[in-house]
């Protein structure tokens, strides 16, 4: 058995391999397709008459080497109407058999091949001609109020259709359906023969196509022999107010089916009475009852109506309430008059009519009177809604309501300024009274001269006047007056009292202390002052700086800026600005030069004097050194002889302490660097010799008590010359040297 199944397995395997190869071949073929376009055509043409078979042909322009799966979609007016997929290269055919007007529209074809989708251009198909509709009824003879079934058919048409039914060429009914026929039921209430027909319209948005009229069908409506009857008593046109008016509504004719019968009596929208076969209504006649009364009969679907016009003559006319004068103010009296101008002289006289006056529905005149009423002026509030009533022979009539608004006298006005008041600039003032009925006339006065006047007619209007003042006290000259009653004097306001802003002027910047006394280390005050109205904002500036040094607002006319610890960096040009609500002014610039402190000046002078002293001393020393060189004298200590002219004290002094004598000696010898420091210039060597107490030189030389100053001038020519001159002098003139 295994051997029998072996060939079958091999065959299946070969079939699977063959199928795979074929599929691969198809895929290769599909991948090599060239899809370039889609065309749509309408055959036999784009314009056809009804009943023509129309072919919509869709052709895909494709170049390929194998089978392709093509998906076709047909659209009519952008709505999909047909979809089909094929694998052959044939065109898609979409047939419209027996084309109707409903097939009119724009057709388009879309093709999808290998996920590539192309569409054709739209083609317009126009189908002309509609089928003539057919009208039919279920019965041609029937009674009033019966319903009849009617049909209107156009069996060959399609689409959305609106059907119309007509009776004697007047439209009775219409209905829209998505079918080619419609059925409905119609009711006829008018007896006689009537001609019926129908037609229809096929909706092609945004338009519609009408059909021709259908056949005519004549129907006969039989009258029901019952009619409504209306009667009015008293008869004739001489019905006068106060008479009893009786009106009845009944039925005349065959009342065999009276169980379905019903009658109604009404006047306009008011239903007066109803009954099965009769309706009655009885009232006392008034003039407003005049008009048309209707009597209506209903039996099933049958409705019949009859009317009667009734005219009622007034017994007396509606009263009219008037007032005099037409406008009154509070606490002023006025007269109200109530009168009926017309009355039926054959029934009553003028004196038979009695009157009453009401205010806000409360009686002002208890009992009847002649119709004239005076409202006293002492009434606190005479405003209200007034009316009056006239009575005669049980007939009462009311006048129209008369609203009375007693005008309120204008109160004392107030005069106020609008916005800021600045001297020399125009501004506005407003005159206003808190109380007072409109219109109100306002007048602006300046002292005893009228400036301007205006009349306020509406509540939202205001009396506003433009003025300009040249001095801050000029506002006290203005007043305004108000008047709304020409019978009395106007009321006058107080004087205009408002804040007047004087523009700033005469700005100035002063410096404390005086400019000549501004020195380093001290403090300085920059005082900015103006003339004008506060508040004033002061700003201090230093030339070269955009930002102010300091800003302050004050109610004073001046303000100061304090600068402490003055230094040379505070020197410069300063100015200030002042601002108020009217303007801004700037001062003239002031240049400040911070001077040096006194102690610095003294120090400089002292330094200068010291330098001069040093220079003078140097000059003196130099001069002395030159003089010694010329003299070339060598001095040694010797015994000083006693001056015979000296007194004893001098002798005693000489005996008590030794005399010291300085002699300038010039030695021409090399300088020992170990003993004397090397210095440039001239140095003088001094030897100090101490005399003995007896005036003669001592026996010994005190090295510790002697001081020697050496002037090393071996390299200076002037010193050498001085030494040569000393050597040529007589040695006998020199003192005896001391050991």
GUMAR-705138 format. One record per residue (C-alpha): residue in three letters; y negated, x negated, z negated. Coordinates in steps of 0.05 Angstrom, whole numbers, plus 5000, padded with zeros to 4 digits. Each point is the difference from the previous one (the first is absolute). Layout:
<nodes>
ALAYXZ;...
</nodes>
This chain:
<nodes>
UNK500050005000;UNK495449424986;UNK501149755070;UNK497850675030;UNK493449984962;UNK498449295020;UNK497450165071;UNK495750574973;UNK496449544951;UNK498649505055;UNK497250555045;UNK495450244946;UNK497549304988;UNK498649915074;UNK496250665003;UNK495749804941;UNK498449335033;UNK498350365065;UNK495550494964;UNK496349444966;UNK498949655066;UNK497450655032;UNK495350134942;UNK497449295003;UNK498950095075;UNK496250654988;UNK495649674948;UNK498549445047;UNK498350505054;UNK495550394953;UNK496449394979;UNK498449865074;UNK496650685013;UNK492850025026;UNK496450654980;UNK493350065037;UNK497850734999;UNK501150764998;UNK497850535050;UNK500050764994;UNK499650495057;UNK499750765004;UNK503950335057;UNK498650365045;UNK492649914979;UNK495350004941;UNK497450715016;UNK505250545008;UNK500450764993;UNK504150374949;UNK507550025013;UNK500249315034;UNK505549524979;UNK496449364978;UNK503349324991;UNK497149484953;UNK502649325024;UNK499549394955;UNK501649325032;UNK500649344964;UNK498449375041;UNK505449524975;UNK503349385030;UNK506749824967;UNK506849705013;UNK503950494958;UNK500250664964;UNK494050214959;UNK499250534946;UNK493750405019;UNK496950514954;UNK495450505035;UNK495050464964;UNK495950545035;UNK493450244968;UNK495850615015;UNK493049984973;UNK502349424954;UNK505650434971;UNK507249785012;UNK503950505043;UNK506149615023;UNK503849364980;UNK506049695036;UNK503649325001;UNK503749755063;UNK503149335021;UNK499450075075;UNK494249815044;UNK498850725021;UNK493550354986;UNK499450514944;UNK499350715027;UNK496950544955;UNK500150695033;UNK495350584989;UNK503650605030;UNK495650585020;UNK493749664974;UNK495250454963;UNK492749934980;UNK502349774932;UNK502849375034;UNK493049795019;UNK498049344968;UNK499849245003;UNK506949665006;UNK501649294982;UNK506449584998;UNK501849444952;UNK505949525010;UNK503149534948;UNK504349425026;UNK502449444954;UNK494650204949;UNK494749945053;UNK496250655009;UNK495550195059;UNK496650665018;UNK497950315065;UNK493350295018;UNK498950744985;UNK500950515055;UNK496850704996;UNK504450595020;UNK496450655015;UNK504050655007;UNK496050615024;UNK501750744997;UNK502350454943;UNK505050565000;UNK497050704996;UNK501750304931;UNK503750664992;UNK497850534948;UNK504750534973;UNK499850534943;UNK505450374962;UNK496650685011;UNK494450275041;UNK498350654962;UNK498850024925;UNK495450324948;UNK493849734966;UNK501549474949;UNK506949835026;UNK502049285014;UNK502549785069;UNK504149375016;UNK497349595059;UNK502649375035;UNK496649495044;UNK504849525037;UNK499549395046;UNK507349785002;UNK499149405046;UNK494549674960;UNK500649504943;UNK495649634950;UNK495050294952;UNK497450685023;UNK494850484973;UNK501350745019;UNK494450525002;UNK500750774999;UNK494650475026;UNK498650754993;UNK495450285052;UNK497949285017;UNK498149864927;UNK503949474963;UNK504350284944;UNK504449434978;UNK501749275013;UNK505749544977;UNK501849275012;UNK507449835009;UNK504349435025;UNK504050485043;UNK499250375065;UNK499550704970;UNK497150374941;UNK501450674966;UNK495350394954;UNK498450704975;UNK493450365013;UNK496950634970;UNK495650505038;UNK495450484963;UNK496150285057;UNK503250585038;UNK500449975076;UNK502749555055;UNK499349254994;UNK501449435049;UNK503549384972;UNK501149315031;UNK500949274978;UNK499049295023;UNK501049304971;UNK497549294999;UNK504149365001;UNK497049484953;UNK499049325031;UNK495749624950;UNK494349965001;UNK499950575052;UNK504150625015;UNK502350335065;UNK499250775006;UNK505050445034;UNK498650635042;UNK500150694967;UNK506650364991;UNK501850695025;UNK496450614969;UNK503650494955;UNK496950684985;UNK501550314932;UNK498150694974;UNK497750114928;UNK500750724976;UNK494750254953;UNK501850284931;UNK496850694992;UNK496749864933;UNK492749794990;UNK495749844939;UNK494250474983;UNK493849844957;UNK495250534973;UNK493349934962;UNK496450534957;UNK494550195000;UNK499750025075;UNK494349755042;UNK494949454990;UNK496150304941;UNK504049674945;UNK495149794945;UNK501249554942;UNK502650384941;UNK504350475043;UNK507550014988;UNK503449675059;UNK507250205016;UNK504049605051;UNK507350155019;UNK505249655045;UNK505950425026;UNK505250025057;UNK500350495058;UNK506450105041;UNK507550014993;UNK501849804929;UNK507550025006;UNK500749284979;UNK494750034945;UNK504149564954;UNK497849405041;UNK492750235003;UNK494349704959;UNK492450095005;UNK494249564974;UNK492650154989;UNK495449404997;UNK492849785012;UNK499949305028;UNK504249564954;UNK500050514943;UNK506150444996;UNK497650674973;UNK506450424999;UNK507250025027;UNK505450545007;UNK506450205037;UNK496750515045;UNK492950084971;UNK494849584962;UNK493650264968;UNK493849674970;UNK494150324964;UNK493649654978;UNK492650144983;UNK496649775062;UNK495549394999;UNK496349675057;UNK504649404997;UNK505950465015;UNK497550085071;UNK504549695052;UNK506750085036;UNK506150294966;UNK507149885028;UNK506150444997;UNK506449615018;UNK507050285014;UNK506349584997;UNK507150235019;UNK504849435007;UNK496949515049;UNK495250525026;UNK492849934976;UNK494450495019;UNK492850014974;UNK494050465004;UNK492849874973;UNK494050424979;UNK492949754990;UNK496250294940;UNK492449954989;UNK497150154931;UNK492550114991;UNK496649674940;UNK497650464945;UNK495049454984;UNK499649295023;UNK502249394961;UNK494449814953;UNK496049375011;UNK497449594941;UNK493649605011;UNK495549584954;UNK492649854999;UNK497649465002;UNK505749685037;UNK499249364959;UNK498749984926;UNK499649474947;UNK502850014930;UNK496550494954;UNK496750365058;UNK501150745009;UNK502550305065;UNK501850695027;UNK506850245025;UNK500350615046;UNK506550385018;UNK499550495058;UNK504650405048;UNK495850085063;UNK504350545034;UNK503350644973;UNK502950655028;UNK494250484990;UNK504450635010;UNK504349794940;UNK495349644951;UNK492749814989;UNK497149314984;UNK499350194926;UNK507450144995;UNK501549265007;UNK500049634933;UNK500049244992;UNK502449484951;UNK498549254999;UNK504849464976;UNK499449274983;UNK506549604999;UNK503850664998;UNK496150244938;UNK495750625005;UNK492549874992;UNK498050745007;UNK504250474956;UNK499950695032;UNK497250175068;UNK492949835023;UNK495849995063;UNK502349325023;UNK494249554979;UNK501049504944;UNK495349454975;UNK503249394970;UNK495449774943;UNK497449294997;UNK502349914928;UNK507249965023;UNK502449314984;UNK504749955060;UNK498550485056;UNK504749665050;UNK506450365017;UNK503750455050;UNK496550685006;UNK502750635033;UNK498750744999;UNK504050655008;UNK498050675031;UNK503550654978;UNK499950705031;UNK505250565001;UNK505549564971;UNK498849475052;UNK498149304975;UNK497749445043;UNK498349294981;UNK494949545030;UNK501249305022;UNK499449484946;UNK493249684992;UNK500149314969;UNK493549844963;UNK498549294981;UNK493849944959;UNK496749365019;UNK498949474947;UNK493149734991;UNK499649265015;UNK500049554939;UNK495449414987;UNK501749485052;UNK501649284987;UNK497449445043;UNK504449385005;UNK500149385042;UNK505949865045;UNK502349284996;UNK495649434978;UNK492450055002;UNK496849375025;UNK492549905006;UNK497850005072;UNK506650265028;UNK501450735019;UNK504850404957;UNK502050734991;UNK498950504944;UNK503950634988;UNK497450654972;UNK505350454969;UNK500450614955;UNK506350144961;UNK499150755006;UNK497150445053;UNK502150445058;UNK499249745070;UNK495749915039;UNK495649544958;UNK493749685025;UNK498649304972;UNK493249665006;UNK498549274984;UNK493149834972;UNK496449344989;UNK494950154947;UNK496450595030;UNK501949905073;UNK506050325033;UNK504549485032;UNK505550425031;UNK504150634991;UNK506950265020;UNK504250624989;UNK507349954977;UNK504150555033;UNK507249794985;UNK503349784935;UNK501949325027;UNK493049855026;UNK495049594959;UNK492449914999;UNK499049265014;UNK493349675014;UNK498549285023;UNK494349634964;UNK497549294989;UNK496449724939;UNK495449405000;UNK499749904925;UNK505250094946;UNK495950554966;UNK499050415064;UNK506450404986;UNK496450364944;UNK495650345052;UNK505750405031;UNK502550704980;UNK503650565035;UNK499850754994;UNK505350535017;UNK499150745019;UNK504950545021;UNK496050624982;UNK493450085037;UNK497650484947;UNK499549484946;UNK497349304994;UNK504149395015;UNK502949574945;UNK498049274997;UNK504349414980;UNK498149424955;UNK497349365029;UNK504749555038;UNK502849544947;UNK504349445028;UNK500949264996;UNK495749645051;UNK502149315023;UNK494349525015;UNK501949475050;UNK500149294974;UNK494149555015;UNK496549354979;UNK506449604987;UNK498949344965;UNK504149434972;UNK497249584943;UNK502949404964;UNK499849874925;UNK498249464979;UNK494749795050;UNK502549655061;UNK496949344976;UNK503850054935;UNK507050135028;UNK503949394976;UNK507249794994;UNK504150264942;UNK495450594986;UNK500850735022;UNK496350395053;UNK498650755009;UNK499250315069;UNK496350654988;UNK500150515057;UNK495150584995;UNK498150605044;UNK496150644999;UNK503850655012;UNK504950504972;UNK506249794962;UNK505849895000;UNK498949335035;UNK505449525021;UNK497749274999;UNK503449455039;UNK498349264994;UNK501349525058;UNK499549265012;UNK498349825071;UNK506149775037;UNK504850454961;UNK502050675030;UNK502750284936;UNK495150184945;UNK499749584936;UNK499850614956;UNK499550765007;UNK497750494947;UNK497650724998;UNK494850224950;UNK495050544986;UNK494649484988;UNK495149755052;UNK502149284991;UNK506149604981;UNK501349264990;UNK505449505018;UNK501149444948;UNK502549335024;UNK502049524944;UNK501249255001;UNK495549865058;UNK501749425045;UNK497849715065;UNK505150455035;UNK495950614979;UNK494149785042;UNK498950445061;UNK496650625027;UNK501350664965;UNK498250725017;UNK502050694976;UNK501350705028;UNK498850674967;UNK503350655022;UNK499250724978;UNK501750675033;UNK493949945045;UNK499949305029;UNK501349264992;UNK494749464991;UNK500449244997;UNK495549514963;UNK496749385028;UNK504249384991;UNK498649534942;UNK501949265004;UNK502449704934;UNK500149244990;UNK503849814937;UNK496449394971;UNK503149414962;UNK500650054924;UNK494749644958;UNK504949554965;UNK502549765067;UNK492949845020;UNK498949624935;UNK506449615010;UNK498049815070;UNK493149784975;UNK503249604945;UNK504849675049;UNK494249845046;UNK496049704942;UNK506149604979;UNK500949725070;UNK492649835002;UNK500449654932;UNK506049605023;UNK496449805063;UNK493849804961;UNK504149594950;UNK503649665056;UNK493449825033;UNK497249734934;UNK506149584987;UNK499849735071;UNK492649844993;UNK501149634934;UNK505749605030;UNK495649775056;UNK494449804952;UNK504749594957;UNK502549635060;UNK493049805018;UNK498449744931;UNK506849634995;UNK499049924927;UNK505549804954;UNK498950234929;UNK503449764938;UNK499350184927;UNK494549604962;UNK496350044937;UNK494350485007;UNK493649734969;UNK496650434948;UNK494050375024;UNK494349804956;UNK497050685008;UNK506150364975;UNK500050294931;UNK504849894943;UNK504350605017;UNK501549705065;UNK501849364967;UNK504450354952;UNK503350385056;UNK501149355037;UNK502949674940;UNK504750584986;UNK503450045068;UNK500549505055;UNK495850075062;UNK503850095065;UNK497049765065;UNK502950145068;UNK499249475054;UNK502450115071;UNK504149405023;UNK502449915071;UNK506349575005;UNK502149745067;UNK507349934988;UNK506450315027;UNK502350644971;UNK506250044959;UNK503850615023;UNK503950024936;UNK493750104958;UNK495450425043;UNK502250595044;UNK498549935074;UNK494150445019;UNK495550035060;UNK492749944992;UNK496149634947;UNK502349904928;UNK495749684947;UNK502849564944;UNK496650084934;UNK501049544939;UNK498550244931;UNK497849474950;UNK499150144927;UNK494549624965;UNK500949734931;UNK496550354944;UNK494949454999;UNK498150115071;UNK503649375027;UNK506549995034;UNK506049994957;UNK504849444988;UNK505750355032;UNK501250455060;UNK502950684986;UNK504650175058;UNK501750674970;UNK492750214992;UNK497749805069;UNK500350435063;UNK499549695068;UNK498650385065;UNK501349625064;UNK496950155067;UNK504549745053;UNK495649885060;UNK503149405031;UNK500550345067;UNK493050305002;UNK494549595034;UNK494350274957;UNK503449804937;UNK501449295027;UNK492849925020;UNK497850204930;UNK504649474970;UNK497149455045;UNK493050174977;UNK502149954928;UNK502949305011;UNK493449725026;UNK496050234939;UNK498149524944;UNK505549964950;UNK494949884945;UNK497550705005;UNK506850274980;UNK501850144928;UNK504649564962;UNK507150225013;UNK503950244942;UNK506849734986;
</nodes>
